[in-house]
């Protein structure tokens, strides 16, 4: 039992061991992604990106087309063609380098809480079939994933180190994501959902503080924060009465008539106090001094770094306009000027540099502004979503994960189950979340028939609806529990992974390369939970010295089974 109860005295792996592991992982990523990169024939989508990159290289600007997403991939490929020529290998090299850099960024940047969690996550990124295959594939998804990892790493470093330059780096990486692909809206949705859960956690913490330390010793003030019980009962009963009155005519309509009356009345009776109490409590807090909280500290810190962050925002706007300059702003193209300068220096060009070039026949210069292009892109892809472009089943990506990413799913299923049952509060939260999901599922069955379910939610059965609701509520409950326990990083990874799976399953377009954006947060979660499982197993073996000799054979058998 030596050092079993004092983890600080257990000898952790040395920096040298972790450094060797990081070098090995990055070398493995390069060995998997770089050989025979141009051997496979270009797929249809790859040929489009290759053709327009080649056109940009030769003739300056091909014009803007939303189907090609952001222009950054085309511009980088055109720059690569300038130095190394146009071939299948040079077409794919940028995406391959992004795949290698993702593993290196996690291994070296260490965004996760423990060093070896980053090592495991980097290994998961390296050997993931989805991430590996599309690292050898010319599309926007791997560059977007790389800038996503860069944004995540810089944001975590900013929170930890309190150095404004990391915040500026996160802003610039976020702008680069916007220059690559419209998937940035899904990241923004995950951030907004996480911010909502942070607000809930801070509210719950404030309520718990009042319960633990009532200011005047009265039970009523501790429970309600000064809210009058009489006022609560009046408002609550009025809401109950209105709920029953509005339900009576609705119960005669199609869909709602099939729902049991007791179910709807139970929802109304339970829901009224859940709405009344927070509203009155927040009303009573109005005018009181703002308590110290994570939100307040974050706002103060952002204000303190306003000059760094404001400068980064300004630089990001300039970067965005420069990236889109080939399509939007005018006849001046910085990329064309750079190519002409290079050709002049290497002797490949004898003519003088043409600073202002005539508009291409494919060009829309003067008709689209820097904001119009964003509106056009969002409108185009929303229209494709409504048309069910490349339609597939709601569970398409779940099938993909089961077939190709089953090791990640096993680890995450084990980790989520462990997190759900390890404490009484978590068990209660998960039970309430599942009950709420089942109740919402019953209401969904009443509100959506089969065709409307497919047209509005892109679901083909009510089983999809129940699975989506259970995933949403359970993920939210576990993330909220992590926030209450002071684990915001894991909470964000849960929200990011769960919201990504739901969002891409809901999207009207089902294509295999979009699985890259679902797998990415799952690899980071895998690193977190593998480290937790290994820590628990190591502590268990330290407490049972006589069984430690069994650990090596068990690990060998498991390794051979997986291989």
C-alpha positions as CSV (number, residue, x, y, z in Angstrom):
1,X,0.0,0.0,0.0
2,X,3.0,2.2,-0.5
3,X,1.9,5.8,-1.5
4,X,-1.6,4.4,-2.4
5,X,-3.4,7.2,-0.4
6,X,-1.1,10.0,-1.4
7,X,-1.1,10.3,-5.2
8,X,1.4,13.2,-5.1
9,X,4.1,10.8,-3.9
10,X,3.4,8.3,-6.7
11,X,6.0,8.7,-9.3
12,X,4.3,10.1,-12.4
13,X,5.7,9.5,-15.8
14,X,8.7,11.8,-16.5
15,X,8.7,14.6,-19.1
16,X,11.2,12.6,-21.1
17,X,8.8,9.6,-21.3
18,X,6.0,11.9,-22.4
19,X,8.2,13.7,-24.9
20,X,9.3,10.4,-26.5
21,X,5.6,9.3,-26.7
22,X,4.7,12.7,-28.4
23,X,7.4,12.3,-30.9
24,X,6.3,8.7,-31.6
25,X,2.7,9.7,-32.1
26,X,3.6,12.5,-34.5
27,X,6.0,10.3,-36.4
28,X,3.3,7.6,-36.6
29,X,0.8,10.2,-37.9
30,X,3.2,11.2,-40.6
31,X,4.0,7.6,-41.5
32,X,0.3,6.9,-42.0
33,X,-0.7,10.0,-43.9
34,X,2.2,10.9,-46.2
35,X,3.3,7.7,-48.2
36,X,1.7,7.2,-51.6
37,X,-0.4,10.3,-51.1
38,X,-1.0,10.7,-54.8
39,X,-1.5,7.0,-55.6
40,X,-5.3,7.0,-55.3
41,X,-7.4,8.5,-58.2
42,X,-9.0,11.8,-57.3
43,X,-12.6,11.5,-56.2
44,X,-15.3,13.8,-57.8
45,X,-15.2,16.4,-55.0
46,X,-11.4,16.3,-54.9
47,X,-11.3,17.0,-58.6
48,X,-13.5,20.1,-58.1
49,X,-11.2,21.5,-55.5
50,X,-8.1,20.6,-57.5
51,X,-9.5,22.2,-60.7
52,X,-10.5,25.5,-59.1
53,X,-7.2,25.6,-57.2
54,X,-5.4,25.2,-60.5
55,X,-7.6,27.9,-62.1
56,X,-6.7,30.3,-59.2
57,X,-3.1,29.5,-59.7
58,X,-3.1,30.2,-63.4
59,X,-5.8,32.9,-63.8
60,X,-6.0,34.7,-60.5
61,X,-9.7,34.4,-59.5
62,X,-12.3,31.7,-60.4
63,X,-15.3,33.5,-58.8
64,X,-17.3,32.6,-55.7
65,X,-19.4,29.4,-55.5
66,X,-20.9,28.4,-52.1
67,X,-20.6,24.7,-53.0
68,X,-16.8,25.0,-52.6
69,X,-17.3,26.5,-49.1
70,X,-14.6,29.0,-47.9
71,X,-11.8,29.9,-50.3
72,X,-8.9,29.2,-47.9
73,X,-8.3,25.7,-49.1
74,X,-8.2,26.8,-52.8
75,X,-5.8,29.6,-52.0
76,X,-3.4,27.4,-50.0
77,X,-3.5,24.7,-52.7
78,X,-2.8,27.4,-55.4
79,X,0.2,28.6,-53.4
80,X,1.5,25.0,-53.1
81,X,1.0,24.6,-56.9
82,X,3.2,27.7,-57.3
83,X,6.2,26.2,-55.5
84,X,5.8,22.4,-56.2
85,X,3.7,22.2,-59.3
86,X,0.2,20.7,-59.8
87,X,-0.3,17.0,-59.1
88,X,-2.5,14.6,-57.1
89,X,0.2,14.6,-54.4
90,X,0.3,18.4,-54.1
91,X,-3.5,18.6,-54.2
92,X,-3.7,16.5,-51.0
93,X,-0.5,17.5,-49.1
94,X,-2.1,20.5,-47.2
95,X,-4.9,18.3,-45.8
96,X,-2.3,15.6,-44.9
97,X,-0.2,18.2,-43.0
98,X,-3.3,19.4,-41.2
99,X,-4.0,15.8,-40.0
100,X,-0.4,15.5,-38.7
101,X,-0.6,19.0,-37.1
102,X,-3.8,18.0,-35.2
103,X,-2.0,15.2,-33.4
104,X,1.0,17.4,-32.8
105,X,-1.1,20.2,-31.5
106,X,-2.8,18.0,-28.9
107,X,0.4,16.3,-27.9
108,X,2.5,19.5,-27.5
109,X,-0.2,22.1,-26.7
110,X,-1.7,19.8,-23.9
111,X,-5.2,21.3,-23.9
112,X,-6.6,18.5,-21.7
113,X,-6.3,18.4,-17.9
114,X,-3.7,15.7,-17.5
115,X,-0.5,15.3,-19.6
116,X,-1.2,11.7,-20.5
117,X,-4.8,12.4,-21.4
118,X,-3.3,14.6,-24.2
119,X,-1.0,11.7,-25.2
120,X,-4.0,9.3,-25.5
121,X,-6.1,11.9,-27.4
122,X,-3.3,12.5,-29.8
123,X,-2.9,8.8,-30.4
124,X,-6.7,8.5,-30.9
125,X,-6.5,11.3,-33.5
126,X,-3.5,9.5,-35.2
127,X,-5.1,6.1,-35.6
128,X,-8.8,7.1,-36.1
129,X,-9.9,5.6,-39.4
130,X,-12.1,8.6,-40.2
131,X,-9.5,11.3,-39.4
132,X,-6.7,9.3,-41.1
133,X,-8.7,8.6,-44.3
134,X,-9.8,12.2,-44.8
135,X,-6.3,13.5,-44.0
136,X,-5.4,11.8,-47.3
137,X,-8.4,13.5,-49.1
138,X,-8.7,17.0,-50.5
139,X,-11.7,18.6,-48.9
140,X,-12.2,21.4,-46.4
141,X,-12.9,19.2,-43.4
142,X,-9.4,18.4,-42.3
143,X,-8.2,22.1,-42.5
144,X,-11.3,23.1,-40.5
145,X,-10.6,20.4,-37.9
146,X,-7.0,21.6,-37.6
147,X,-8.1,25.2,-37.0
148,X,-10.7,23.9,-34.6
149,X,-8.1,22.1,-32.5
150,X,-5.9,25.3,-32.7
151,X,-8.8,27.4,-31.5
152,X,-9.6,25.0,-28.7
153,X,-5.9,24.8,-27.5
154,X,-5.5,28.6,-27.6
155,X,-8.8,29.1,-25.7
156,X,-7.8,26.6,-23.0
157,X,-4.3,28.2,-22.7
158,X,-5.9,31.6,-22.3
159,X,-8.1,30.4,-19.5
160,X,-5.2,28.7,-17.7
161,X,-2.4,31.1,-18.2
162,X,-4.3,34.4,-18.2
163,X,-2.1,35.6,-21.0
164,X,-4.0,37.7,-23.5
165,X,-1.9,36.5,-26.5
166,X,-3.6,33.1,-26.2
167,X,-7.0,34.8,-26.4
168,X,-5.9,36.7,-29.5
169,X,-4.7,33.4,-31.0
170,X,-8.1,31.8,-30.3
171,X,-9.8,34.7,-32.1
172,X,-7.6,34.4,-35.1
173,X,-8.0,30.6,-35.3
174,X,-11.8,31.1,-35.0
175,X,-11.6,33.5,-38.0
176,X,-9.6,31.0,-40.0
177,X,-12.3,28.4,-39.3
178,X,-14.8,30.8,-40.8
179,X,-12.6,31.2,-43.9
180,X,-12.6,27.4,-44.4
181,X,-16.1,26.2,-44.0
182,X,-19.6,27.1,-42.8
183,X,-19.5,24.4,-40.1
184,X,-18.5,27.1,-37.8
185,X,-22.2,27.6,-37.0
186,X,-22.2,24.2,-35.2
187,X,-19.2,25.2,-33.1
188,X,-21.0,28.5,-32.2
189,X,-24.1,26.5,-31.2
190,X,-21.9,24.3,-28.9
191,X,-20.4,27.4,-27.3
192,X,-23.9,29.0,-26.8
193,X,-25.2,25.8,-25.2
194,X,-22.2,25.5,-22.9
195,X,-22.7,29.2,-21.9
196,X,-26.3,28.4,-21.1
197,X,-25.2,25.5,-18.9
198,X,-22.6,27.7,-17.2
199,X,-25.4,30.1,-16.3
200,X,-27.5,27.3,-14.9
201,X,-24.6,26.0,-12.8
202,X,-23.9,29.5,-11.4
203,X,-27.6,29.9,-10.5
204,X,-27.7,26.5,-8.8
205,X,-24.5,27.4,-6.9
206,X,-26.0,30.7,-5.7
207,X,-29.2,28.8,-4.6
208,X,-27.0,26.3,-2.8
209,X,-25.1,29.0,-1.1
210,X,-28.3,30.6,0.2
211,X,-29.5,27.2,1.5
212,X,-26.2,26.6,3.3
213,X,-25.8,30.2,4.6
214,X,-29.2,32.0,4.9
215,X,-28.6,35.6,5.6
216,X,-31.2,36.0,8.4
217,X,-31.6,32.5,9.5
218,X,-35.2,32.1,8.3
219,X,-36.1,29.0,6.3
220,X,-38.3,31.0,3.9
221,X,-35.4,33.4,3.1
222,X,-33.0,30.5,2.6
223,X,-35.3,28.7,0.2
224,X,-36.8,31.6,-1.7
225,X,-34.2,34.4,-1.2
226,X,-36.8,36.7,0.2
227,X,-39.5,35.6,-2.1
228,X,-43.0,35.7,-0.5
229,X,-44.5,32.2,-0.3
230,X,-48.0,33.8,-0.7
231,X,-46.9,35.5,-3.9
232,X,-45.4,32.3,-5.2
233,X,-48.6,30.4,-4.5
234,X,-50.7,33.0,-6.2
235,X,-48.6,33.2,-9.4
236,X,-48.2,29.4,-9.5
237,X,-52.0,28.8,-9.2
238,X,-52.7,31.4,-11.9
239,X,-50.3,29.6,-14.2
240,X,-51.9,26.2,-13.4
241,X,-55.3,27.6,-14.2
242,X,-54.1,29.1,-17.5
243,X,-52.4,25.8,-18.4
244,X,-55.6,23.8,-17.8
245,X,-57.8,26.4,-19.7
246,X,-55.5,26.4,-22.7
247,X,-55.2,22.6,-22.7
248,X,-59.0,22.1,-23.0
249,X,-59.4,23.4,-26.5
250,X,-56.1,21.8,-27.6
251,X,-57.2,18.4,-26.4
252,X,-59.8,18.4,-29.2
253,X,-57.3,18.9,-32.0
254,X,-55.6,16.2,-34.0
255,X,-52.6,14.7,-32.4
256,X,-53.2,16.0,-28.9
257,X,-56.5,14.1,-28.7
258,X,-54.5,10.9,-28.7
259,X,-52.5,11.9,-25.7
260,X,-53.6,10.8,-22.2
261,X,-55.2,13.7,-20.3
262,X,-53.4,12.7,-17.1
263,X,-50.0,13.0,-18.9
264,X,-50.6,16.5,-20.1
265,X,-52.1,17.6,-16.7
266,X,-49.1,16.1,-14.9
267,X,-46.7,18.1,-17.1
268,X,-48.7,21.3,-16.4
269,X,-48.8,20.7,-12.7
270,X,-45.0,19.9,-12.5
271,X,-44.0,22.5,-14.9
272,X,-45.8,25.5,-13.4
273,X,-43.6,25.7,-10.2
274,X,-40.5,25.0,-12.2
275,X,-41.2,28.2,-14.2
276,X,-42.7,30.3,-11.4
277,X,-39.9,29.8,-8.8
278,X,-36.9,30.8,-11.0
279,X,-38.8,33.8,-12.4
280,X,-39.7,35.2,-8.9
281,X,-36.3,34.3,-7.5
282,X,-34.5,36.3,-10.4
283,X,-37.0,39.1,-9.8
284,X,-36.1,39.3,-6.2
285,X,-32.4,39.3,-7.0
286,X,-32.8,42.4,-9.2
287,X,-31.1,45.4,-7.6
288,X,-28.9,43.4,-5.3
289,X,-25.1,43.5,-5.6
290,X,-23.8,41.0,-8.1
291,X,-22.2,38.1,-6.3
292,X,-18.8,36.8,-7.2
293,X,-19.1,34.1,-9.8
294,X,-17.2,32.6,-12.7
295,X,-19.3,34.6,-15.2
296,X,-18.4,37.9,-13.4
297,X,-14.7,37.0,-13.2
298,X,-14.7,36.1,-16.9
299,X,-16.3,39.4,-17.9
300,X,-13.8,41.3,-15.8
301,X,-10.9,39.5,-17.3
302,X,-12.2,40.0,-20.9
303,X,-12.5,43.7,-20.1
304,X,-9.0,43.8,-18.8
305,X,-7.7,42.2,-22.0
306,X,-9.9,44.4,-24.2
307,X,-6.9,46.0,-26.1
308,X,-5.3,42.6,-27.0
309,X,-8.7,41.0,-27.9
310,X,-9.9,44.1,-29.7
311,X,-6.8,44.1,-31.8
312,X,-7.2,40.4,-32.6
313,X,-10.8,41.0,-33.7
314,X,-9.6,43.9,-36.0
315,X,-6.9,41.7,-37.4
316,X,-9.4,38.9,-37.9
317,X,-11.7,41.2,-39.9
318,X,-8.7,42.2,-42.1
319,X,-7.8,38.5,-42.5
320,X,-11.3,37.6,-43.5
321,X,-11.5,40.4,-46.1
322,X,-8.1,39.4,-47.5
323,X,-9.0,35.8,-47.8
324,X,-12.2,36.7,-49.7
325,X,-10.6,39.5,-51.7
326,X,-10.1,37.3,-54.7
327,X,-13.9,36.9,-55.1
328,X,-15.3,40.1,-53.6
329,X,-13.5,43.4,-53.1
330,X,-12.0,44.4,-56.4
331,X,-9.4,43.7,-59.1
332,X,-6.5,43.8,-56.7
333,X,-5.4,40.3,-55.7
334,X,-2.6,39.9,-53.1
335,X,-2.2,36.3,-54.1
336,X,-1.8,37.2,-57.8
337,X,0.8,39.8,-56.8
338,X,2.8,37.2,-54.7
339,X,2.8,34.7,-57.6
340,X,4.0,37.3,-60.0
341,X,6.8,38.4,-57.6
342,X,7.9,34.8,-57.2
343,X,7.9,34.2,-60.9
344,X,9.9,37.4,-61.4
345,X,12.5,36.3,-58.8
346,X,12.9,32.8,-60.3
347,X,13.1,34.2,-63.9
348,X,9.8,32.5,-65.0
349,X,8.3,35.9,-65.8
350,X,9.7,38.7,-67.9
351,X,6.7,40.9,-68.0
352,X,6.2,43.7,-65.4
353,X,4.0,42.9,-62.4
354,X,0.4,43.5,-63.1
355,X,-1.0,45.0,-59.8
356,X,-4.5,45.4,-61.1
357,X,-5.8,42.5,-63.2
358,X,-8.9,42.5,-65.3
359,X,-12.0,40.7,-63.9
360,X,-12.3,37.1,-64.8
361,X,-15.5,36.0,-66.7
362,X,-16.4,33.9,-63.7
363,X,-15.9,36.7,-61.3
364,X,-18.6,38.5,-59.4
365,X,-16.5,41.5,-58.3
366,X,-18.5,44.6,-57.5
367,X,-21.7,42.7,-57.0
368,X,-20.9,41.0,-53.7
369,X,-19.7,42.7,-50.5
370,X,-17.8,41.1,-47.6
371,X,-21.1,40.6,-45.7
372,X,-23.1,39.5,-48.8
373,X,-20.9,36.4,-49.3
374,X,-21.7,35.2,-45.8
375,X,-25.4,35.7,-46.3
376,X,-25.3,34.0,-49.6
377,X,-23.4,31.0,-48.2
378,X,-25.8,30.6,-45.3
379,X,-28.8,31.0,-47.5
380,X,-27.4,28.4,-50.0
381,X,-26.7,25.7,-47.5
382,X,-29.9,26.3,-45.6
383,X,-31.7,25.8,-48.9
384,X,-29.8,22.6,-49.5
385,X,-30.7,21.4,-46.0
386,X,-34.4,22.0,-46.6
387,X,-34.2,20.1,-49.9
388,X,-32.6,17.1,-48.1
389,X,-29.6,17.2,-50.4
390,X,-27.9,13.8,-50.3
391,X,-30.5,12.6,-47.8
392,X,-29.7,9.8,-45.4
393,X,-31.2,8.3,-42.3
394,X,-31.0,10.2,-39.0
395,X,-28.7,7.4,-37.6
396,X,-26.3,7.5,-40.5
397,X,-23.4,8.8,-38.5
398,X,-24.1,6.5,-35.6
399,X,-23.7,3.6,-38.0
400,X,-20.4,5.2,-39.2
401,X,-19.1,5.4,-35.6
402,X,-20.1,1.8,-34.8
403,X,-18.3,0.5,-37.9
404,X,-15.2,2.6,-37.9
405,X,-14.8,4.2,-34.5
406,X,-16.0,1.5,-32.2
407,X,-13.0,1.7,-29.8
408,X,-13.9,5.4,-29.2
409,X,-17.5,4.4,-28.6
410,X,-16.6,1.7,-26.1
411,X,-14.5,4.1,-24.1
412,X,-17.0,6.9,-24.2
413,X,-19.9,4.5,-23.3
414,X,-17.9,3.2,-20.4
415,X,-16.9,6.7,-19.3
416,X,-20.4,8.1,-19.6
417,X,-21.8,5.2,-17.6
418,X,-19.2,5.5,-14.9
419,X,-19.9,9.3,-14.6
420,X,-23.6,8.6,-14.5
421,X,-23.5,6.1,-11.6
422,X,-20.5,7.2,-9.5
423,X,-22.4,9.6,-7.3
424,X,-25.9,9.8,-6.0
425,X,-26.5,13.3,-7.3
426,X,-25.5,12.2,-10.8
427,X,-27.8,9.2,-10.7
428,X,-30.7,11.4,-9.7
429,X,-29.8,13.9,-12.5
430,X,-29.6,11.2,-15.2
431,X,-32.9,9.7,-14.0
432,X,-34.7,13.0,-14.2
433,X,-33.1,13.7,-17.6
434,X,-34.3,10.4,-19.0
435,X,-37.8,11.0,-17.5
436,X,-37.9,14.5,-19.1
437,X,-36.8,13.0,-22.5
438,X,-39.5,10.4,-22.4
439,X,-42.1,13.0,-21.6
440,X,-40.9,15.3,-24.4
441,X,-40.9,12.3,-26.7
442,X,-44.6,11.7,-26.0
443,X,-45.4,15.3,-26.8
444,X,-43.3,15.0,-29.9
445,X,-45.4,12.1,-31.1
446,X,-48.5,14.2,-30.6
447,X,-47.1,17.2,-32.4
448,X,-45.4,15.4,-35.4
449,X,-46.9,12.7,-37.6
450,X,-44.6,10.6,-39.9
451,X,-44.2,13.1,-42.8
452,X,-43.8,16.1,-40.6
453,X,-41.3,14.3,-38.5
454,X,-39.2,13.7,-41.6
455,X,-39.7,17.1,-43.2
456,X,-39.0,19.2,-40.1
457,X,-36.6,17.1,-38.0
458,X,-35.2,14.8,-40.7
459,X,-36.1,11.8,-38.6
460,X,-37.6,8.6,-40.0
461,X,-39.1,7.1,-36.9
462,X,-40.1,8.1,-33.4
463,X,-37.2,6.0,-32.1
464,X,-34.9,8.6,-33.6
465,X,-36.8,11.3,-31.6
466,X,-36.5,9.4,-28.3
467,X,-32.8,8.7,-28.8
468,X,-32.1,12.4,-29.7
469,X,-34.0,13.6,-26.7
470,X,-32.3,11.1,-24.3
471,X,-28.8,12.1,-25.7
472,X,-29.6,15.8,-25.3
473,X,-30.9,15.6,-21.7
474,X,-28.4,13.1,-20.4
475,X,-25.4,15.0,-22.0
476,X,-26.8,18.2,-20.5
477,X,-27.2,16.6,-17.1
478,X,-23.6,15.1,-17.0
479,X,-22.1,18.4,-18.3
480,X,-24.0,20.4,-15.7
481,X,-22.7,18.0,-13.0
482,X,-19.2,18.4,-14.2
483,X,-19.6,22.2,-14.1
484,X,-20.9,22.0,-10.5
485,X,-17.8,19.9,-9.6
486,X,-15.4,22.3,-11.2
487,X,-14.7,20.4,-14.4
488,X,-15.6,22.9,-17.1
489,X,-13.3,21.4,-19.8
490,X,-14.9,18.0,-19.7
491,X,-18.3,19.7,-19.6
492,X,-17.5,21.6,-22.8
493,X,-16.3,18.4,-24.5
494,X,-19.5,16.7,-23.6
495,X,-21.6,19.5,-25.0
496,X,-19.4,19.8,-28.1
497,X,-19.6,16.0,-28.8
498,X,-23.3,15.6,-28.1
499,X,-24.4,18.7,-30.0
500,X,-22.2,17.8,-32.9
501,X,-23.7,14.4,-33.3
502,X,-27.2,15.7,-33.1
503,X,-26.6,18.7,-35.4
504,X,-25.0,16.6,-38.2
505,X,-27.6,13.9,-37.8
506,X,-30.3,16.6,-38.2
507,X,-28.6,18.2,-41.2
508,X,-30.2,17.4,-44.5
509,X,-26.9,16.4,-46.1
510,X,-25.5,13.1,-45.0
511,X,-22.0,12.5,-46.4
512,X,-19.2,10.5,-44.8
513,X,-16.6,13.3,-44.5
514,X,-18.8,15.2,-42.1
515,X,-18.1,12.5,-39.6
516,X,-14.7,14.2,-39.1
517,X,-16.4,16.9,-37.1
518,X,-18.2,14.4,-34.9
519,X,-15.2,12.2,-34.2
520,X,-12.9,15.1,-33.3
521,X,-14.4,15.9,-29.8
522,X,-14.8,12.2,-29.2
523,X,-11.1,11.7,-29.5
524,X,-10.5,14.3,-26.8
525,X,-13.2,12.8,-24.5
526,X,-11.5,9.4,-25.0
527,X,-8.2,10.8,-23.7
528,X,-10.0,12.2,-20.6
529,X,-11.8,9.0,-19.8
530,X,-9.0,6.6,-20.6
531,X,-6.8,8.6,-18.2
532,X,-9.5,8.4,-15.5
533,X,-9.9,4.7,-16.0
534,X,-6.2,4.1,-15.8
535,X,-5.9,6.2,-12.7
536,X,-8.7,4.2,-11.0
537,X,-7.1,0.9,-12.1
538,X,-3.7,1.9,-10.9
539,X,-5.0,3.0,-7.5
540,X,-6.9,-0.3,-7.2
541,X,-3.8,-2.3,-8.0
542,X,-1.7,-0.3,-5.5
543,X,-4.3,-1.2,-2.8
544,X,-4.2,-4.8,-3.7
545,X,-0.5,-5.7,-4.1
546,X,-1.1,-9.4,-4.3
547,X,-3.1,-8.9,-7.5
548,X,-0.7,-6.6,-9.2
549,X,1.1,-9.5,-10.9
550,X,-2.2,-10.3,-12.7
551,X,-2.3,-6.9,-14.3
552,X,0.4,-7.5,-17.0
553,X,-1.3,-10.8,-18.4
554,X,-4.7,-9.0,-18.5
555,X,-3.3,-6.1,-20.4
556,X,-1.5,-8.4,-22.8
557,X,-4.7,-10.3,-23.5
558,X,-6.7,-7.1,-24.0
559,X,-4.1,-5.7,-26.4
560,X,-3.9,-8.9,-28.5
561,X,-7.8,-9.0,-28.6
562,X,-7.9,-5.4,-29.9
563,X,-5.2,-6.0,-32.5
